[in-house]
Amino acid sequence: MMFKGVLDRYPDTKFILSHGGGTIPYVAWRLASIEYGQNNKRPPIFRALYDFLGNREPTKVLNHLRKMYFDTANVSGSYAVNTLQSFAGPDHLVFETDLCISKLAAIITKNLEKHGDFTEEEYNKMAYGSCLELFPALKEYYNQ
């Protein structure tokens, strides 16, 4: 989707990537760099220079990835929680447990609080706030 222009053509589409986006938060920089090496699909030289000399990162694809939402299902351990939190930020995390299939859901939920460096506001945003923004029709059913 990134390299075929889908995300450019539909910039307002929201994606929720399950299980913390898998390896995406960890390999995002490398994944975003692929665009600059594709034969016959390289970005304009001036944008490439701006991205790497000005921003010091493959900005376009990283921005696409950072706009996505990441659920917290089976994300546990300080290394995983911190990587996801650092990459996605609290505004793009949504709470998920895989409760139906995971016997570890309660432990994983506690580990989010234990290993994440979330303020109470950020934790609440992850717990329900971001979901209400993604699905505004649900606001009428949610009692704060």
N, CA, C and O atoms as a MOPAC input file, in Angstrom:
PM7 MOZYME 1SCF
protein

 N      0.82200 1    -1.20100 1     0.00000 1
 C      0.00000 1     0.00000 1     0.00000 1
 C      0.86200 1     1.25800 1     0.00000 1
 O      0.53700 1     2.25100 1    -0.65100 1
 N      1.95500 1     1.19600 1     0.73600 1
 C      2.82200 1     2.37200 1     0.80100 1
 C      3.51000 1     2.63200 1    -0.52600 1
 O      3.58200 1     3.77100 1    -0.98600 1
 N      4.01000 1     1.58000 1    -1.13400 1
 C      4.83400 1     1.74400 1    -2.31700 1
 C      4.05000 1     1.73200 1    -3.61900 1
 O      4.62200 1     1.98400 1    -4.68000 1
 N      2.76500 1     1.44700 1    -3.56500 1
 C      1.90200 1     1.49700 1    -4.74700 1
 C      1.07200 1     2.77600 1    -4.76200 1
 O      0.25100 1     2.96200 1    -5.66000 1
 N      1.26900 1     3.66100 1    -3.78300 1
 C      0.58900 1     4.94700 1    -3.76100 1
 C     -0.79700 1     4.93900 1    -3.14600 1
 O     -1.48500 1     5.96000 1    -3.17000 1
 N     -1.22600 1     3.80600 1    -2.59300 1
 C     -2.56400 1     3.72300 1    -2.01000 1
 C     -2.71800 1     4.69900 1    -0.84900 1
 O     -3.73900 1     5.37800 1    -0.73800 1
 N     -1.71600 1     4.77000 1     0.01000 1
 C     -1.80300 1     5.65800 1     1.16500 1
 C     -1.75900 1     7.13000 1     0.75900 1
 O     -2.29200 1     7.98600 1     1.46600 1
 N     -1.12700 1     7.42500 1    -0.37600 1
 C     -1.13100 1     8.79900 1    -0.89700 1
 C     -2.49100 1     9.16300 1    -1.47300 1
 O     -2.96600 1    10.28500 1    -1.29700 1
 N     -3.12000 1     8.20700 1    -2.16500 1
 C     -4.41500 1     8.47600 1    -2.79600 1
 C     -5.55800 1     8.54200 1    -1.79100 1
 O     -6.55200 1     9.22800 1    -2.02900 1
 N     -5.43000 1     7.84400 1    -0.68100 1
 C     -6.49500 1     7.79300 1     0.33700 1
 C     -5.93400 1     8.17300 1     1.70900 1
 O     -5.88900 1     7.34100 1     2.61500 1
 N     -5.50900 1     9.42000 1     1.86000 1
 C     -4.81700 1     9.81800 1     3.09200 1
 C     -5.69600 1     9.81800 1     4.34000 1
 O     -5.17200 1     9.79200 1     5.45400 1
 N     -7.00400 1     9.84500 1     4.18300 1
 C     -7.89000 1     9.89600 1     5.34600 1
 C     -8.34800 1     8.52100 1     5.82400 1
 O     -9.08700 1     8.42400 1     6.80400 1
 N     -7.92000 1     7.45900 1     5.14600 1
 C     -8.27900 1     6.11100 1     5.56600 1
 C     -7.52600 1     5.78000 1     6.84300 1
 O     -6.32400 1     6.02400 1     6.94800 1
 N     -8.23700 1     5.22500 1     7.81100 1
 C     -7.63400 1     4.86700 1     9.09400 1
 C     -7.40800 1     3.35900 1     9.12900 1
 O     -8.28500 1     2.57900 1     8.75800 1
 N     -6.23400 1     2.96500 1     9.57400 1
 C     -5.88300 1     1.56200 1     9.70400 1
 C     -5.55600 1     1.27000 1    11.15500 1
 O     -4.90400 1     2.07500 1    11.82000 1
 N     -6.00400 1     0.12200 1    11.65300 1
 C     -5.62000 1    -0.34900 1    12.97800 1
 C     -4.81100 1    -1.62500 1    12.75500 1
 O     -5.33400 1    -2.62300 1    12.26000 1
 N     -3.55500 1    -1.58200 1    13.11900 1
 C     -2.68000 1    -2.73600 1    12.95100 1
 C     -2.69700 1    -3.54300 1    14.24900 1
 O     -2.45700 1    -3.00800 1    15.33200 1
 N     -2.98000 1    -4.81600 1    14.12100 1
 C     -3.12300 1    -5.66000 1    15.30700 1
 C     -1.77100 1    -6.02700 1    15.91000 1
 O     -0.72500 1    -5.91300 1    15.27000 1
 N     -1.82900 1    -6.46200 1    17.13500 1
 C     -0.66200 1    -6.94600 1    17.87500 1
 C      0.50200 1    -5.96000 1    17.81600 1
 O      1.64600 1    -6.33000 1    17.55100 1
 N      0.17600 1    -4.70300 1    18.07000 1
 C      1.21300 1    -3.67400 1    18.10600 1
 C      1.87500 1    -3.42100 1    16.76700 1
 O      2.96600 1    -2.85400 1    16.70700 1
 N      1.22600 1    -3.83500 1    15.69700 1
 C      1.80600 1    -3.64000 1    14.36900 1
 C      2.89900 1    -4.64400 1    14.04800 1
 O      3.66200 1    -4.46500 1    13.09900 1
 N      2.97000 1    -5.71100 1    14.85500 1
 C      4.01300 1    -6.72200 1    14.61100 1
 C      5.39500 1    -6.11100 1    14.74200 1
 O      5.71900 1    -5.53300 1    15.77900 1
 N      6.20000 1    -6.22900 1    13.72400 1
 C      7.56200 1    -5.68900 1    13.77600 1
 C      7.65600 1    -4.25900 1    13.24700 1
 O      8.73300 1    -3.66300 1    13.28000 1
 N      6.55200 1    -3.70300 1    12.76300 1
 C      6.60800 1    -2.38200 1    12.12800 1
 C      7.24800 1    -1.31200 1    13.01700 1
 O      8.11400 1    -0.58600 1    12.53000 1
 N      6.86900 1    -1.17000 1    14.29600 1
 C      7.53300 1    -0.12700 1    15.08400 1
 C      9.05700 1    -0.30400 1    15.16900 1
 O      9.79800 1     0.67600 1    15.23300 1
 N      9.50400 1    -1.53300 1    15.16900 1
 C     10.93400 1    -1.81600 1    15.27600 1
 C     11.66800 1    -1.59100 1    13.95400 1
 O     12.78500 1    -1.07300 1    13.95600 1
 N     11.06800 1    -1.96900 1    12.83700 1
 C     11.74400 1    -1.87100 1    11.53400 1
 C     11.22300 1    -0.72500 1    10.67500 1
 O     11.50700 1    -0.68100 1     9.47800 1
 N     10.47600 1     0.19200 1    11.25000 1
 C      9.83600 1     1.26400 1    10.47900 1
 C     10.83100 1     2.06600 1     9.64400 1
 O     10.57300 1     2.35400 1     8.47500 1
 N     11.94100 1     2.41600 1    10.22700 1
 C     12.92200 1     3.22300 1     9.51600 1
 C     13.45100 1     2.47600 1     8.29900 1
 O     13.56200 1     3.04300 1     7.21200 1
 N     13.77600 1     1.20500 1     8.48900 1
 C     14.28000 1     0.40100 1     7.36200 1
 C     13.19700 1     0.19300 1     6.31300 1
 O     13.46100 1     0.26900 1     5.11300 1
 N     11.98900 1    -0.06600 1     6.76800 1
 C     10.86900 1    -0.25000 1     5.85000 1
 C     10.63500 1     1.01800 1     5.03300 1
 O     10.41700 1     0.95600 1     3.82300 1
 N     10.68300 1     2.16300 1     5.70300 1
 C     10.47700 1     3.44000 1     5.01300 1
 C     11.59600 1     3.73500 1     4.02500 1
 O     11.36700 1     4.40800 1     3.02000 1
 N     12.78900 1     3.24900 1     4.28800 1
 C     13.93000 1     3.50400 1     3.40000 1
 C     13.83400 1     2.76600 1     2.07600 1
 O     14.50100 1     3.13900 1     1.11000 1
 N     13.01300 1     1.72600 1     2.01800 1
 C     12.87900 1     0.94500 1     0.78200 1
 C     12.46700 1     1.83200 1    -0.38700 1
 O     12.90800 1     1.62600 1    -1.51800 1
 N     11.62900 1     2.80900 1    -0.11100 1
 C     11.14300 1     3.70000 1    -1.17600 1
 C     12.28900 1     4.34700 1    -1.94000 1
 O     12.17200 1     4.56600 1    -3.14500 1
 N     13.38100 1     4.65600 1    -1.27600 1
 C     14.49100 1     5.38300 1    -1.89500 1
 C     15.38000 1     4.48800 1    -2.74600 1
 O     16.23400 1     4.98300 1    -3.48100 1
 N     15.18900 1     3.17200 1    -2.65400 1
 C     16.01600 1     2.25600 1    -3.41800 1
 C     15.28700 1     1.49300 1    -4.50400 1
 O     15.89900 1     0.68900 1    -5.20700 1
 N     13.99500 1     1.72500 1    -4.65900 1
 C     13.23400 1     0.97900 1    -5.66900 1
 C     13.58600 1     1.47300 1    -7.07400 1
 O     13.60400 1     2.67600 1    -7.33300 1
 N     13.85900 1     0.54500 1    -7.95900 1
 C     14.13400 1     0.90600 1    -9.34400 1
 C     12.91200 1     1.53000 1    -9.97900 1
 O     11.80000 1     1.03000 1    -9.80800 1
 N     13.09800 1     2.60000 1   -10.69800 1
 C     12.05100 1     3.31700 1   -11.43800 1
 C     10.95300 1     3.89100 1   -10.54300 1
 O      9.93700 1     4.35700 1   -11.05900 1
 N     11.12100 1     3.87100 1    -9.23200 1
 C     10.09900 1     4.41400 1    -8.34200 1
 C     10.71800 1     5.33600 1    -7.29100 1
 O     10.07800 1     5.65900 1    -6.29000 1
 N     11.92100 1     5.74500 1    -7.51300 1
 C     12.58700 1     6.58800 1    -6.53200 1
 C     11.88800 1     7.94200 1    -6.44400 1
 O     11.41900 1     8.46900 1    -7.45200 1
 N     11.81900 1     8.50500 1    -5.23300 1
 C     11.23000 1     9.83400 1    -5.10300 1
 C     12.14000 1    10.87300 1    -5.75500 1
 O     13.31400 1    10.60100 1    -6.00500 1
 N     11.60700 1    12.05500 1    -6.02800 1
 C     12.44700 1    13.10400 1    -6.61800 1
 C     13.68500 1    13.35800 1    -5.75000 1
 O     13.62500 1    13.28000 1    -4.52300 1
 N     14.78900 1    13.65700 1    -6.40100 1
 C     16.06400 1    13.82700 1    -5.70000 1
 C     15.99100 1    14.91800 1    -4.63200 1
 O     16.59600 1    14.78900 1    -3.56800 1
 N     15.25200 1    15.99100 1    -4.91500 1
 C     15.17500 1    17.07200 1    -3.93200 1
 C     14.44000 1    16.63600 1    -2.66300 1
 O     14.81100 1    17.02500 1    -1.55600 1
 N     13.39300 1    15.82200 1    -2.83800 1
 C     12.70100 1    15.32500 1    -1.65000 1
 C     13.58800 1    14.36900 1    -0.87200 1
 O     13.60600 1    14.39500 1     0.35900 1
 N     14.31300 1    13.53900 1    -1.57400 1
 C     15.21800 1    12.60300 1    -0.91300 1
 C     16.29700 1    13.36500 1    -0.13800 1
 O     16.60400 1    13.02100 1     1.00400 1
 N     16.86600 1    14.39100 1    -0.75300 1
 C     17.87500 1    15.19700 1    -0.05400 1
 C     17.27200 1    15.88100 1     1.16900 1
 O     17.88200 1    15.90500 1     2.23800 1
 N     16.07400 1    16.43700 1     1.00800 1
 C     15.40000 1    17.09800 1     2.13500 1
 C     15.13200 1    16.11000 1     3.26100 1
 O     15.37200 1    16.40700 1     4.43100 1
 N     14.63100 1    14.92700 1     2.89600 1
 C     14.32200 1    13.92100 1     3.91000 1
 C     15.55800 1    13.53400 1     4.71000 1
 O     15.52200 1    13.50300 1     5.94000 1
 N     16.64900 1    13.23900 1     4.01300 1
 C     17.81200 1    12.71000 1     4.71500 1
 C     18.74500 1    13.78700 1     5.25300 1
 O     19.33100 1    13.61200 1     6.32100 1
 N     18.89300 1    14.89700 1     4.53600 1
 C     19.76700 1    15.95300 1     5.03500 1
 C     19.03500 1    16.87400 1     6.00900 1
 O     19.60500 1    17.31800 1     7.00600 1
 N     17.76600 1    17.15600 1     5.71000 1
 C     16.99400 1    18.04900 1     6.57400 1
 C     16.37900 1    17.34200 1     7.75800 1
 O     16.59200 1    17.73400 1     8.90500 1
 N     15.61800 1    16.30300 1     7.48200 1
 C     14.88500 1    15.60200 1     8.54500 1
 C     15.64600 1    14.43100 1     9.14700 1
 O     15.30200 1    13.95700 1    10.23000 1
 N     16.68600 1    13.95600 1     8.44600 1
 C     17.49400 1    12.82000 1     8.89700 1
 C     16.70900 1    11.52400 1     8.99500 1
 O     17.05300 1    10.64400 1     9.78400 1
 N     15.65000 1    11.40300 1     8.19300 1
 C     14.87500 1    10.16700 1     8.17700 1
 C     14.03900 1    10.09800 1     6.91000 1
 O     13.78600 1    11.12400 1     6.27800 1
 N     13.60400 1     8.89000 1     6.52800 1
 C     12.73000 1     8.73100 1     5.35200 1
 C     11.31000 1     9.18900 1     5.69900 1
 O     10.43600 1     8.37400 1     5.99400 1
 N     11.10800 1    10.46800 1     5.66100 1
 C      9.94400 1    11.13800 1     6.22300 1
 C      8.60300 1    10.67300 1     5.67900 1
 O      7.69000 1    10.40000 1     6.45800 1
 N      8.46200 1    10.57700 1     4.37400 1
 C      7.15200 1    10.31400 1     3.77700 1
 C      6.53200 1     9.01300 1     4.29200 1
 O      5.40700 1     9.02100 1     4.79200 1
 N      7.24000 1     7.92200 1     4.17900 1
 C      6.68600 1     6.63000 1     4.58800 1
 C      6.54700 1     6.55800 1     6.11100 1
 O      5.57200 1     5.99500 1     6.60900 1
 N      7.49600 1     7.11100 1     6.85100 1
 C      7.36200 1     7.13600 1     8.31000 1
 C      6.09700 1     7.88300 1     8.72700 1
 O      5.40300 1     7.47000 1     9.65600 1
 N      5.80500 1     8.97000 1     8.04500 1
 C      4.57000 1     9.70500 1     8.35600 1
 C      3.33400 1     8.86000 1     8.08700 1
 O      2.37600 1     8.89000 1     8.86000 1
 N      3.35400 1     8.10600 1     6.99200 1
 C      2.24200 1     7.19400 1     6.70700 1
 C      2.08800 1     6.16900 1     7.83800 1
 O      0.98000 1     5.91700 1     8.31100 1
 N      3.19100 1     5.59500 1     8.25600 1
 C      3.14200 1     4.57600 1     9.30500 1
 C      2.69000 1     5.16500 1    10.64100 1
 O      1.94100 1     4.52900 1    11.38100 1
 N      3.13800 1     6.35800 1    10.94200 1
 C      2.76700 1     6.99000 1    12.21900 1
 C      1.30500 1     7.41200 1    12.26500 1
 O      0.75400 1     7.62100 1    13.34600 1
 N      0.67400 1     7.53900 1    11.10600 1
 C     -0.75900 1     7.87300 1    11.07600 1
 C     -1.63200 1     6.66000 1    11.38500 1
 O     -2.81300 1     6.80900 1    11.69900 1
 N     -1.06600 1     5.47700 1    11.29900 1
 C     -1.83100 1     4.26200 1    11.56500 1
 C     -2.02000 1     4.10400 1    13.07300 1
 O     -1.30800 1     4.70800 1    13.87600 1
 N     -2.98400 1     3.28700 1    13.42700 1
 C     -3.25200 1     2.99100 1    14.83100 1
 C     -2.74600 1     1.58700 1    15.11700 1
 O     -2.74500 1     0.72500 1    14.23800 1
 N     -2.32300 1     1.36700 1    16.33800 1
 C     -1.73900 1     0.09700 1    16.73500 1
 C     -2.47700 1    -0.40800 1    17.96300 1
 O     -2.59800 1     0.31300 1    18.95300 1
 N     -2.97300 1    -1.64800 1    17.91000 1
 C     -3.63200 1    -2.16000 1    19.11100 1
 C     -2.59500 1    -2.82200 1    20.01300 1
 O     -1.47900 1    -3.11900 1    19.58700 1
 N     -2.98100 1    -3.04300 1    21.25000 1
 C     -2.03800 1    -3.52100 1    22.25800 1
 C     -2.14700 1    -5.02200 1    22.52200 1
 O     -1.56500 1    -5.51300 1    23.48900 1
 N     -2.86600 1    -5.75000 1    21.70200 1
 C     -3.05300 1    -7.18700 1    21.92600 1
 C     -1.71500 1    -7.91000 1    21.98500 1
 O     -0.91400 1    -7.84600 1    21.05300 1
 N     -1.49400 1    -8.59300 1    23.08900 1
 C     -0.29200 1    -9.39100 1    23.31200 1
 C      1.01100 1    -8.61000 1    23.19800 1
 O      2.05600 1    -9.18400 1    22.89300 1
 N      0.95400 1    -7.30200 1    23.44200 1
 C      2.17100 1    -6.49800 1    23.51200 1
 C      2.55900 1    -6.44000 1    24.98100 1
 O      1.84800 1    -5.85200 1    25.79500 1
 N      3.67300 1    -7.04300 1    25.31100 1
 C      4.07600 1    -7.09300 1    26.70900 1
 C      5.58900 1    -7.08900 1    26.81100 1
 O      6.28900 1    -7.45300 1    25.86600 1
 N      6.07800 1    -6.68100 1    27.94700 1
 C      7.51700 1    -6.56000 1    28.17500 1
 C      7.94800 1    -5.13700 1    27.90600 1
 O      7.44600 1    -4.49800 1    26.98100 1
 N      8.86200 1    -4.64000 1    28.69400 1
 C      9.26100 1    -3.23400 1    28.58900 1
 C      9.79400 1    -2.88500 1    27.20300 1
 O      9.51000 1    -1.80000 1    26.69600 1
 N     10.55800 1    -3.77500 1    26.58200 1
 C     11.12000 1    -3.50400 1    25.26200 1
 C     10.02500 1    -3.32500 1    24.21900 1
 O     10.10700 1    -2.41100 1    23.40000 1
 N      9.00100 1    -4.17700 1    24.23000 1
 C      7.91600 1    -4.09000 1    23.23800 1
 C      7.02600 1    -2.88600 1    23.50600 1
 O      6.69800 1    -2.13600 1    22.58700 1
 N      6.63500 1    -2.69900 1    24.76200 1
 C      5.75300 1    -1.57600 1    25.10900 1
 C      6.45000 1    -0.25400 1    24.83400 1
 O      5.84400 1     0.65800 1    24.27200 1
 N      7.71000 1    -0.13700 1    25.21900 1
 C      8.43200 1     1.12200 1    25.01200 1
 C      8.64900 1     1.43700 1    23.53700 1
 O      8.54700 1     2.59200 1    23.12500 1
 N      8.94900 1     0.41100 1    22.74100 1
 C      9.13100 1     0.62300 1    21.30000 1
 C      7.83100 1     1.08700 1    20.66500 1
 O      7.81900 1     2.04800 1    19.89600 1
 N      6.73900 1     0.40600 1    20.98400 1
 C      5.44500 1     0.78000 1    20.42400 1
 C      5.02600 1     2.17200 1    20.88300 1
 O      4.55700 1     2.97700 1    20.07800 1
 N      5.19100 1     2.45500 1    22.15400 1
 C      4.81800 1     3.76000 1    22.69700 1
 C      5.65700 1     4.87000 1    22.07000 1
 O      5.13200 1     5.93500 1    21.74600 1
 N      6.92900 1     4.63200 1    21.90200 1
 C      7.81500 1     5.63100 1    21.31100 1
 C      7.47300 1     5.88700 1    19.85000 1
 O      7.49100 1     7.03100 1    19.39700 1
 N      7.16200 1     4.83000 1    19.11600 1
 C      6.87800 1     4.98700 1    17.69200 1
 C      5.48700 1     5.56500 1    17.43800 1
 O      5.34700 1     6.54600 1    16.70700 1
 N      4.47500 1     4.97400 1    18.02800 1
 C      3.08900 1     5.36200 1    17.72100 1
 C      2.61400 1     6.55900 1    18.52300 1
 O      1.79300 1     7.34100 1    18.04400 1
 N      3.12000 1     6.70800 1    19.73100 1
 C      2.62800 1     7.78000 1    20.59900 1
 C      1.26600 1     7.42000 1    21.15500 1
 O      0.56900 1     6.57600 1    20.59100 1
 N      0.88100 1     8.04200 1    22.24300 1
 C     -0.36700 1     7.67100 1    22.91300 1
 C     -1.62400 1     7.94300 1    22.09100 1
 O     -2.66500 1     7.33500 1    22.34000 1
 N     -1.54200 1     8.83700 1    21.12800 1
 C     -2.72500 1     9.16500 1    20.32600 1
 C     -3.05300 1     8.11000 1    19.28300 1
 O     -4.13600 1     8.13200 1    18.69800 1
 N     -2.13500 1     7.19300 1    19.04800 1
 C     -2.36600 1     6.17000 1    18.01700 1
 C     -2.28100 1     4.75200 1    18.57300 1
 O     -2.00800 1     3.80200 1    17.84000 1
 N     -2.51500 1     4.62300 1    19.86300 1
 C     -2.60400 1     3.31100 1    20.48700 1
 C     -4.03800 1     3.05600 1    20.89400 1
 O     -4.71000 1     3.93900 1    21.42700 1
 N     -4.50400 1     1.84800 1    20.64300 1
 C     -5.84700 1     1.45500 1    21.07000 1
 C     -5.73700 1     0.15400 1    21.85900 1
 O     -4.96900 1    -0.74400 1    21.51200 1
 N     -6.51800 1     0.07900 1    22.91800 1
 C     -6.45600 1    -1.06500 1    23.80500 1
 C     -7.12000 1    -2.28000 1    23.17600 1
 O     -8.20900 1    -2.18300 1    22.61100 1
 N     -6.45800 1    -3.41600 1    23.27700 1
 C     -6.96600 1    -4.69800 1    22.79300 1
 C     -6.26500 1    -5.77800 1    23.59100 1
 O     -5.09700 1    -5.62200 1    23.94600 1
 N     -6.95300 1    -6.86600 1    23.87800 1
 C     -6.34300 1    -7.90800 1    24.69000 1
 C     -6.32900 1    -9.28400 1    24.05700 1
 O     -5.59700 1   -10.15100 1    24.53600 1
 N     -7.08700 1    -9.53100 1    23.02100 1
 C     -7.31000 1   -10.88700 1    22.52600 1
 C     -7.90400 1   -11.74300 1    23.64200 1
 O     -7.58100 1   -12.92300 1    23.78200 1
 N     -8.76400 1   -11.13200 1    24.42000 1
 C     -9.33100 1   -11.75300 1    25.61000 1
 C     -9.92100 1   -13.12500 1    25.33200 1
 O     -9.78800 1   -14.03500 1    26.15000 1
 N    -10.56200 1   -13.28100 1    24.20300 1
 C    -11.21900 1   -14.55800 1    23.88800 1
 C    -10.23500 1   -15.70000 1    23.73800 1
 O    -10.55300 1   -16.83600 1    24.09200 1
 N     -9.05700 1   -15.42600 1    23.22600 1
 C     -8.12200 1   -16.51800 1    22.94900 1
 C     -6.87300 1   -16.49700 1    23.81900 1
 O     -6.13900 1   -17.48400 1    23.86600 1
 N     -6.62400 1   -15.39500 1    24.50400 1
 C     -5.39900 1   -15.30700 1    25.28200 1
 C     -5.66200 1   -15.49000 1    26.77100 1
 O     -6.38800 1   -14.71100 1    27.38900 1
 N     -5.06400 1   -16.52200 1    27.32800 1
 C     -5.16400 1   -16.73100 1    28.77600 1
 C     -4.27000 1   -15.75200 1    29.51900 1
 O     -4.33800 1   -15.65100 1    30.74400 1
 N     -3.43200 1   -15.03000 1    28.78200 1
 C     -2.51400 1   -14.06900 1    29.38700 1
 C     -3.03700 1   -12.64300 1    29.35000 1
 O     -2.30900 1   -11.71700 1    29.70700 1
 N     -4.28500 1   -12.44200 1    28.92500 1
 C     -4.81900 1   -11.09100 1    28.74500 1
 C     -4.69500 1   -10.23300 1    29.99500 1
 O     -4.32800 1    -9.06200 1    29.90700 1
 N     -4.99500 1   -10.79800 1    31.15000 1
 C     -4.92200 1   -10.01800 1    32.38900 1
 C     -3.48300 1    -9.60200 1    32.69200 1
 O     -3.24500 1    -8.47500 1    33.12600 1
 N     -2.53200 1   -10.49300 1    32.47000 1
 C     -1.12300 1   -10.18600 1    32.72000 1
 C     -0.63900 1    -9.12000 1    31.74600 1
 O      0.03800 1    -8.16900 1    32.13700 1
 N     -0.99000 1    -9.28600 1    30.47600 1
 C     -0.56600 1    -8.33300 1    29.45300 1
 C     -1.13600 1    -6.95100 1    29.73500 1
 O     -0.44900 1    -5.94600 1    29.55300 1
 N     -2.37900 1    -6.89600 1    30.17500 1
 C     -3.00000 1    -5.62500 1    30.51100 1
 C     -2.25500 1    -4.94400 1    31.65500 1
 O     -1.99200 1    -3.74300 1    31.59600 1
 N     -1.92100 1    -5.69200 1    32.67900 1
 C     -1.15800 1    -5.12000 1    33.80400 1
 C      0.23300 1    -4.68000 1    33.35200 1
 O      0.75100 1    -3.67200 1    33.83300 1
 N      0.84000 1    -5.42900 1    32.43100 1
 C      2.17200 1    -5.08000 1    31.95200 1
 C      2.19100 1    -3.79100 1    31.14500 1
 O      3.20100 1    -3.08700 1    31.13200 1
 N      1.09200 1    -3.47000 1    30.47300 1
 C      1.02500 1    -2.18200 1    29.77500 1
 C      1.21300 1    -1.04200 1    30.76200 1
 O      1.94000 1    -0.08300 1    30.50400 1
 N      0.54800 1    -1.17000 1    31.88400 1
 C      0.65100 1    -0.14000 1    32.91200 1
 C      2.03000 1    -0.17800 1    33.57600 1
 O      2.61900 1     0.86500 1    33.86100 1
 N      2.52700 1    -1.37100 1    33.81400 1
 C      3.81600 1    -1.53800 1    34.49600 1
 C      4.98400 1    -1.07700 1    33.62600 1
 O      5.86100 1    -0.35300 1    34.09800 1
 N      4.99900 1    -1.49300 1    32.35500 1
 C      6.14800 1    -1.23600 1    31.49200 1
 C      6.04000 1     0.04800 1    30.67900 1
 O      7.05300 1     0.60100 1    30.25200 1
 N      4.82800 1     0.51900 1    30.46400 1
 C      4.67000 1     1.74700 1    29.70000 1
 C      4.85400 1     2.96300 1    30.58300 1
 O      4.59000 1     2.91400 1    31.78400 1
 N      5.29500 1     4.02900 1    30.00000 1
 C      5.46800 1     5.27600 1    30.73300 1
 C      4.29600 1     6.19700 1    30.37200 1
 O      4.48900 1     7.28700 1    29.83400 1
 N      3.08300 1     5.73800 1    30.68000 1
 C      1.87900 1     6.45900 1    30.32300 1
 C      1.41400 1     7.33700 1    31.48000 1
 O      1.40900 1     6.91300 1    32.63600 1
 N      1.02900 1     8.55500 1    31.15300 1
 C      0.32700 1     9.35500 1    32.14600 1
 C     -1.08400 1     8.79400 1    32.24100 1
 O     -1.48400 1     7.97800 1    31.41000 1
 N     -1.83500 1     9.21900 1    33.23800 1
 C     -3.21200 1     8.73900 1    33.35800 1
 C     -4.03100 1     9.15400 1    32.13600 1
 O     -4.85100 1     8.37900 1    31.64400 1
 N     -3.81200 1    10.36200 1    31.65300 1
 C     -4.52400 1    10.84600 1    30.45700 1
 C     -4.17600 1     9.99800 1    29.23000 1
 O     -5.06300 1     9.65900 1    28.44700 1
 N     -2.89600 1     9.65200 1    29.05400 1
 C     -2.47800 1     8.82600 1    27.91900 1
 C     -3.04300 1     7.41200 1    28.02600 1
 O     -3.45400 1     6.82100 1    27.02800 1
 N     -3.05800 1     6.88300 1    29.23300 1
 C     -3.60000 1     5.53500 1    29.44600 1
 C     -5.09500 1     5.51200 1    29.11400 1
 O     -5.57600 1     4.57300 1    28.48000 1
 N     -5.82800 1     6.54200 1    29.54100 1
 C     -7.25600 1     6.63000 1    29.23100 1
 C     -7.48600 1     6.82500 1    27.73800 1
 O     -8.45000 1     6.29800 1    27.18200 1
 N     -6.61200 1     7.57400 1    27.09400 1
 C     -6.73400 1     7.76500 1    25.64800 1
 C     -6.57900 1     6.42100 1    24.94300 1
 O     -7.33000 1     6.10300 1    24.02100 1
 N     -5.59300 1     5.63200 1    25.38700 1
 C     -5.38100 1     4.31600 1    24.80300 1
 C     -6.55100 1     3.38900 1    25.13400 1
 O     -6.99300 1     2.61800 1    24.28200 1
 N     -7.04900 1     3.46100 1    26.36100 1
 C     -8.10000 1     2.55400 1    26.82100 1
 C     -9.42000 1     2.77000 1    26.09200 1
 O    -10.11100 1     1.80400 1    25.77000 1
 N     -9.77700 1     4.02000 1    25.82800 1
 C    -11.06600 1     4.26500 1    25.17400 1
 C    -11.09700 1     5.52800 1    24.30600 1
 O    -11.88700 1     5.59100 1    23.36400 1
 N    -10.28100 1     6.51200 1    24.58800 1
 C    -10.34700 1     7.79100 1    23.87100 1
 C    -10.08200 1     7.68900 1    22.38400 1
 O    -10.82900 1     8.24000 1    21.57600 1
 N     -9.02300 1     6.98700 1    22.01800 1
 C     -8.68700 1     6.84800 1    20.59300 1
 C     -9.75700 1     6.06900 1    19.85100 1
 O    -10.05500 1     6.36400 1    18.69400 1
 N    -10.33500 1     5.07500 1    20.51300 1
 C    -11.40300 1     4.29300 1    19.87800 1
 C    -12.62300 1     5.16400 1    19.61000 1
 O    -13.27100 1     5.03100 1    18.57200 1
 N    -12.93400 1     6.05000 1    20.54100 1
 C    -14.08000 1     6.93300 1    20.33600 1
 C    -13.82400 1     7.92700 1    19.20800 1
 O    -14.75700 1     8.35000 1    18.52600 1
 N    -12.56600 1     8.30000 1    19.01100 1
 C    -12.22600 1     9.16700 1    17.87500 1
 C    -12.32200 1     8.40500 1    16.56200 1
 O    -12.77800 1     8.94900 1    15.55700 1
 N    -11.89400 1     7.14900 1    16.56700 1
 C    -11.96700 1     6.32800 1    15.35700 1
 C    -13.40500 1     5.96800 1    14.99400 1
 O    -13.75900 1     5.88700 1    13.81800 1
 N    -14.22600 1     5.75200 1    16.01900 1
 C    -15.61000 1     5.33900 1    15.81900 1
 C    -16.53300 1     6.30800 1    16.56300 1
 O    -17.09000 1     5.95300 1    17.60200 1
 N    -16.69700 1     7.52400 1    16.04500 1
 C    -17.45800 1     8.55900 1    16.75700 1
 C    -18.90800 1     8.17900 1    17.03800 1
 O    -19.50400 1     8.72000 1    17.96900 1
 N    -19.48500 1     7.28000 1    16.27600 1
 C    -20.87300 1     6.87100 1    16.52700 1
 C    -21.01200 1     6.17400 1    17.86900 1
 O    -22.11300 1     6.11500 1    18.41700 1
 N    -19.92300 1     5.64600 1    18.41100 1
 C    -19.96800 1     4.95500 1    19.69400 1
 C    -20.03500 1     5.91300 1    20.89700 1
 O    -20.33800 1     5.49300 1    22.01400 1
 N    -19.75300 1     7.18100 1    20.66200 1
 C    -19.73100 1     8.15000 1    21.76600 1
 C    -21.07500 1     8.21500 1    22.49200 1
 O    -21.11600 1     8.40500 1    23.70800 1
 N    -22.15400 1     8.06000 1    21.76100 1
 C    -23.46600 1     8.13100 1    22.40000 1
 C    -23.71200 1     6.95600 1    23.33800 1
 O    -24.56800 1     7.05100 1    24.21800 1
 N    -22.99000 1     5.85400 1    23.17800 1
 C    -23.15700 1     4.68500 1    24.02900 1
 C    -22.16700 1     4.64800 1    25.18800 1
 O    -22.30400 1     3.83700 1    26.10500 1
 N    -21.17800 1     5.52400 1    25.14300 1
 C    -20.14500 1     5.52100 1    26.16600 1
 C    -20.47400 1     6.54800 1    27.23000 1
 O    -20.65800 1     7.72700 1    26.92800 1
 N    -20.54800 1     6.10800 1    28.46700 1
 C    -20.82000 1     7.00900 1    29.58500 1
 C    -19.53300 1     7.24300 1    30.35800 1
 O    -18.97300 1     6.31800 1    30.94600 1
 N    -19.07900 1     8.46500 1    30.35200 1
 C    -17.84000 1     8.77400 1    31.07800 1
 C    -18.13800 1     9.07000 1    32.52700 1
 O    -17.22300 1     9.35300 1    33.30000 1

